[in-house]
Amino acid sequence: MSLWETRILTFVEACSVGGFGAANEAILALADILDEAPGEVAPIISPRASRERLTQLIEVDAQICAAMELVGPLCGILVSRSPIGSSSGLVKIVDEVEEGNFFAADPAVALLGAYGRALVSVMTSGTIPSDVDS
C-alpha cells in the first residue's frame, strides 16, 4: 500500500472516530490529500472543485455541497440522513469495484468517508481506468 493510500485510510479513520471538529476540517483535509495524489489516480479524482470554490461554499455554510463538489461529477453518490441525525454516504467510482460506504453524524463527513473508502478500493483492485465516463 502506498503512502498516499495510507493517508486516505488515516483520513477515513479520523472520520469514523470523530477526529474532525467540523465538516469544514474534513473537507479541507481531504482536499489537501487529493492535491498530493499520484498521477495515476488523476482519472478517478478529476475534475473536482478548487480549494477556492470549497472555501466559498464553507463560508456560506454549504458543507454538503462542498463535499459533493470535492467528490466531483464523475462518481455516483448517495447521501441520506435519518430523523434522529445519523447520516450515511455511498460513493461509486467505477462499476467493476465495490462502492465505498460510510456512516457518520454529519452528512458531509459521511460522504467524504465513503469517498475515501471507494478510492482505496479502486486503487487496491488495480482497476484504475485511464478515463472515467459519467
C-alpha positions in Angstrom: 0.0 0.0 0.0 1.3 3.4 -1.0 1.9 6.3 1.4 -1.0 8.2 -0.3 -3.4 5.2 0.2 -2.3 5.2 3.9 -3.1 8.9 4.2 -6.6 8.2 2.7 -7.1 5.4 5.2 -6.0 7.6 8.1 -8.5 10.2 6.9 -11.3 7.7 6.8 -10.3 6.5 10.3 -10.4 10.1 11.5 -13.9 10.5 10.1 -15.1 7.3 11.9 -13.8 8.4 15.3 -15.0 12.0 15.1 -11.4 13.2 14.6 -12.7 16.3 12.8 -14.3 19.0 14.9 -16.4 20.1 12.0 -17.2 19.1 8.4 -15.1 22.1 7.3 -12.0 20.5 8.6 -12.7 17.2 6.9 -13.4 18.9 3.6 -10.1 20.8 3.6 -8.1 17.8 4.9 -9.3 15.6 2.1 -8.7 18.4 -0.5 -5.1 18.6 0.7 -4.7 14.8 0.3 -6.2 14.8 -3.2 -3.9 17.7 -4.2 -1.0 15.4 -3.5 -2.4 12.3 -5.3 -0.1 10.3 -7.5 -0.5 10.9 -11.2 -2.1 7.6 -12.0 -5.0 8.5 -9.7 -5.9 11.6 -11.7 -8.6 9.9 -13.8 -10.7 9.0 -10.7 -10.3 12.2 -8.7 -10.7 14.8 -11.5 -12.5 17.1 -12.2 -13.2 18.4 -8.7 -13.8 21.7 -7.0 -10.8 24.0 -6.4 -9.8 25.0 -2.9 -11.1 28.5 -3.6 -14.5 27.1 -4.5 -14.6 24.8 -1.4 -13.8 27.8 0.8 -16.6 29.8 -0.8 -19.1 27.0 -0.1 -17.8 26.6 3.5 -18.2 30.3 4.1 -21.9 30.2 3.3 -22.4 27.0 5.4 -22.8 24.7 2.4 -20.6 21.9 3.6 -22.6 19.1 1.9 -22.3 21.0 -1.4 -18.6 21.4 -0.8 -18.3 17.7 -0.1 -20.2 16.8 -3.3 -18.1 19.1 -5.4 -14.9 17.7 -3.8 -16.0 14.2 -4.8 -16.7 15.5 -8.3 -19.3 14.9 -11.0 -17.9 11.6 -12.3 -18.8 9.5 -9.2 -22.2 8.1 -8.3 -23.2 9.3 -4.9 -25.9 8.8 -2.4 -26.3 10.7 0.9 -29.0 10.1 3.4 -29.8 11.4 6.9 -32.2 9.8 9.4 -34.6 11.8 11.5 -32.5 11.0 14.6 -29.4 12.6 12.9 -27.2 9.8 11.7 -26.1 10.0 8.1 -24.8 7.6 5.5 -22.8 8.2 2.3 -22.2 5.9 -0.6 -19.8 6.6 -3.5 -19.3 4.5 -6.6 -16.3 5.4 -8.8 -16.0 2.5 -11.3 -18.5 -0.2 -12.0 -16.0 -3.1 -11.5 -15.2 -2.2 -7.9 -17.5 -2.2 -4.9 -18.6 1.2 -3.7 -17.5 2.9 -0.6 -20.0 3.4 2.2 -19.7 5.2 5.5 -21.8 6.3 8.4 -21.3 9.5 10.4 -23.2 12.1 12.4 -22.6 14.7 9.7 -23.7 14.0 6.1 -20.7 15.8 4.6 -18.3 13.7 6.7 -20.3 10.5 5.7 -19.9 11.3 2.0 -16.2 12.1 2.4 -15.6 8.9 4.4 -17.4 6.9 1.7 -15.3 8.6 -1.0 -12.1 7.7 0.9 -13.1 4.1 1.1 -14.1 4.0 -2.5 -10.7 5.5 -3.6 -8.8 2.8 -1.6 -11.0 0.1 -3.1 -10.3 1.2 -6.6 -6.6 1.6 -6.0 -6.1 -1.8 -4.3 -8.2 -3.5 -7.0 -5.8 -2.4 -9.7 -8.6 -1.3 -11.9 -7.9 2.4 -12.2 -9.2 3.4 -15.7 -7.4 5.7 -17.9 -10.5 7.8 -18.0 -13.9 7.7 -16.3 -17.1 8.4 -18.1 -20.1 9.8 -16.3 
